[in-house]
Amino acid sequence: MALFDKEIDITRNIKIIEWLKSELLTDIAALFKILVNGAKEEVHEAVTESLSNIILICYLLGKRLGISYNSIEMKIENKIKLGLVEEHDVEKYYGDLSELTRHLNCSRIRK
């Protein structure tokens, strides 16, 4: 690859990273706005849309920053395990981490 092509690729990557960062902030702001202003019928779909966008953008941003999808998922799994060991409040009161572990395990089995 020529030097000129590498410079274009680096520039393009920086531009995509900046775009992803702005999209992430936009979706977080939209989520907060929905939670403050949303009507009950609209909230579920809008929150689901915003959260799925945020998760997707985080994966793509990680990829552009040189972090594999696998690495991100391993970090998530480790954080869940740590939360289970430390009996995080979200686990202690609601069992969310155990439920998420079961969900992730079932999702992988179906693949």
C-alpha positions as CSV (number, residue, x, y, z in Angstrom):
1,M,0.0,0.0,0.0
2,A,1.4,3.4,-1.0
3,L,2.0,6.1,1.6
4,F,-0.8,8.2,0.1
5,D,-3.3,5.3,0.5
6,K,-2.2,4.8,4.2
7,E,-2.8,8.4,4.9
8,I,-6.2,8.3,3.4
9,D,-7.1,5.2,5.4
10,I,-5.9,6.8,8.6
11,T,-7.8,9.9,7.9
12,R,-10.9,7.9,7.0
13,N,-10.6,5.9,10.3
14,I,-10.3,9.1,12.4
15,K,-13.3,10.5,10.7
16,I,-15.4,7.4,11.4
17,I,-14.2,7.4,15.0
18,E,-15.3,11.0,15.4
19,W,-18.6,10.3,13.8
20,L,-19.2,7.2,16.0
21,K,-18.4,9.3,19.1
22,S,-20.9,12.0,18.1
23,E,-23.5,9.3,17.3
24,L,-22.9,7.8,20.8
25,L,-23.5,11.1,22.5
26,T,-26.5,11.8,20.4
27,D,-28.1,8.5,21.3
28,I,-27.3,8.9,25.0
29,A,-28.9,12.3,24.9
30,A,-31.9,10.9,23.1
31,L,-32.3,8.2,25.7
32,F,-32.2,10.7,28.5
33,K,-34.8,12.9,26.7
34,I,-37.1,9.9,26.1
35,L,-36.9,9.0,29.8
36,V,-37.8,12.5,30.8
37,N,-40.5,13.3,28.3
38,G,-41.8,10.0,26.9
39,A,-45.4,8.8,27.0
40,K,-45.8,5.3,28.4
41,E,-46.8,3.7,25.2
42,E,-43.9,5.2,23.3
43,V,-41.2,4.7,25.9
44,H,-40.6,1.0,25.6
45,E,-39.9,1.0,21.8
46,A,-37.9,4.3,21.9
47,V,-35.8,3.1,24.8
48,T,-35.1,-0.2,23.1
49,E,-34.1,1.6,19.9
50,S,-31.8,4.0,21.8
51,L,-30.2,1.2,23.9
52,S,-29.6,-1.0,20.8
53,N,-28.0,1.9,19.0
54,I,-25.7,2.6,21.9
55,I,-24.6,-1.0,22.2
56,L,-24.0,-1.2,18.4
57,I,-22.1,2.0,18.3
58,C,-19.9,0.8,21.2
59,Y,-19.0,-2.4,19.4
60,L,-18.2,-0.4,16.2
61,L,-16.2,2.2,18.0
62,G,-14.2,-0.5,19.8
63,K,-13.5,-2.1,16.4
64,R,-12.2,1.2,15.0
65,L,-10.0,1.6,18.0
66,G,-8.4,-1.8,17.5
67,I,-10.4,-3.8,20.1
68,S,-12.0,-7.0,18.9
69,Y,-15.6,-7.8,19.4
70,N,-14.4,-10.9,21.3
71,S,-12.3,-8.7,23.7
72,I,-15.3,-6.5,24.4
73,E,-17.5,-9.5,25.1
74,M,-14.9,-11.1,27.4
75,K,-14.7,-7.9,29.4
76,I,-18.5,-7.9,29.7
77,E,-18.5,-11.5,30.9
78,N,-15.7,-10.7,33.4
79,K,-17.6,-7.7,34.8
80,I,-20.8,-9.8,35.1
81,K,-18.8,-12.5,37.0
82,L,-17.2,-9.8,39.3
83,G,-20.7,-8.4,40.0
84,L,-21.9,-11.9,40.9
85,V,-19.0,-12.5,43.3
86,E,-19.2,-9.1,44.9
87,E,-23.0,-9.4,45.1
88,H,-23.6,-6.1,43.3
89,D,-26.9,-4.4,44.3
90,V,-28.5,-5.0,40.9
91,E,-27.9,-8.7,41.5
92,K,-28.7,-8.8,45.2
93,Y,-32.0,-7.1,44.8
94,Y,-33.1,-8.1,41.3
95,G,-31.0,-11.0,40.1
96,D,-30.2,-9.1,36.9
97,L,-26.7,-10.3,36.4
98,S,-27.7,-14.0,36.8
99,E,-30.5,-13.4,34.3
100,L,-28.1,-11.7,31.9
101,T,-25.7,-14.6,32.2
102,R,-28.4,-17.1,31.4
103,H,-29.5,-15.0,28.4
104,L,-26.0,-14.7,27.0
105,N,-25.4,-18.4,27.5
106,C,-28.7,-19.3,25.8
107,S,-27.9,-16.9,22.9
108,R,-24.6,-18.6,22.3
109,I,-26.1,-22.1,22.4
110,R,-28.7,-21.2,19.7
111,K,-25.9,-20.1,17.4
